[in-house]
Amino acid sequence: MAQKHAPPLTVLRALLVVLHVQSNLIGLKTPQEKNMQWQLEKIIEVANQLTRTGSTGASTGECIAAAFVLNEPGYLPDGYTIVESWDRLDTEWQGYVRQIQRDYQHLIEGQ
């Protein structure tokens, strides 16, 4: 009898990526994503829009948070330094930036 071998790890990773993309296309979310606060979703949405188009109609705070998530100071609004931008976010939104970088980076396109 032939011995069964587990598929290579790269195949399993590729399958997970495909399943994640398909679940996003049909609106399925992981339990972690279902419990995501609207602010996190908005920042991720703005970050992805900036990545795709280089611009967005989002609020100043949302743009600043997205720029920090992307680690791209070029996306900061005109007239704001990096320090002024960080200070413009309150501690709650600074926490959202940290949380996205820690837990949701896989939802940022091109990352």
C-alpha positions in Angstrom: 0.0 0.0 0.0 1.4 3.4 -1.0 2.2 5.8 1.9 0.3 9.1 1.8 2.3 12.3 2.1 1.1 15.6 3.4 1.0 18.4 0.8 4.0 20.8 0.9 3.6 23.8 3.2 3.6 26.1 0.2 0.6 24.4 -1.3 -1.3 24.8 2.0 -0.3 28.5 2.2 -1.5 29.0 -1.3 -4.8 27.3 -0.5 -5.3 29.5 2.5 -4.8 32.6 0.4 -7.3 31.4 -2.2 -9.8 30.7 0.5 -9.3 34.1 2.1 -9.7 35.9 -1.3 -12.8 33.9 -2.1 -14.4 34.5 1.3 -13.9 38.2 0.8 -15.4 38.1 -2.6 -18.6 36.5 -1.4 -18.7 38.5 1.8 -17.6 35.9 4.3 -15.4 37.1 7.1 -13.3 35.3 9.7 -14.6 35.6 13.3 -11.9 38.1 14.0 -12.9 40.3 11.0 -16.6 40.1 12.0 -15.8 41.7 15.3 -13.7 44.4 13.8 -14.7 47.9 14.8 -15.9 50.3 12.0 -12.9 52.5 12.6 -10.5 49.7 11.8 -12.5 48.8 8.7 -12.5 52.4 7.5 -8.7 52.9 8.0 -8.1 49.7 6.1 -10.4 50.8 3.3 -8.7 54.2 3.1 -5.2 52.5 3.1 -6.3 50.2 0.3 -7.7 53.1 -1.7 -4.4 55.1 -1.3 -2.5 52.0 -2.4 -4.7 51.6 -5.5 -5.2 55.2 -6.6 -2.8 57.4 -4.6 -5.7 59.5 -3.3 -8.9 59.4 -1.3 -11.8 61.5 -0.2 -11.5 60.4 3.4 -11.3 62.7 6.3 -8.0 64.1 7.4 -7.8 61.8 10.4 -8.6 58.7 8.3 -5.9 59.7 5.8 -3.3 60.2 8.5 -4.1 56.8 10.1 -4.0 55.1 6.8 -0.6 56.7 6.0 0.8 55.4 9.2 -0.6 51.9 8.6 1.0 52.0 5.2 4.2 53.5 6.7 4.1 56.0 3.8 4.6 59.6 5.0 4.0 60.7 1.4 0.3 60.0 2.0 0.1 62.4 4.9 -2.1 65.5 4.1 -0.2 68.6 2.9 1.0 70.9 5.6 1.4 68.2 8.3 4.8 67.0 9.5 5.0 63.4 10.7 5.0 64.4 14.4 2.0 66.8 13.8 0.2 64.1 12.0 0.7 61.5 14.9 -0.4 64.2 17.4 -3.5 64.9 15.3 -4.7 61.4 16.0 -6.1 60.9 19.4 -4.9 58.0 21.6 -7.8 55.8 20.4 -6.9 56.2 16.7 -3.2 55.7 17.4 -4.3 52.4 19.0 -6.2 51.5 15.8 -3.0 52.1 13.8 -1.1 49.8 16.1 -3.8 47.2 16.0 -4.0 47.1 12.2 -0.2 46.8 11.9 -0.2 44.0 14.5 -3.3 42.0 13.6 -4.8 43.1 10.2 -1.8 43.7 7.9 -3.0 40.8 5.7 -6.0 42.9 4.8 -3.8 45.7 3.3 -3.4 45.3 -0.4 0.2 44.9 -1.5 1.6 44.3 2.0 
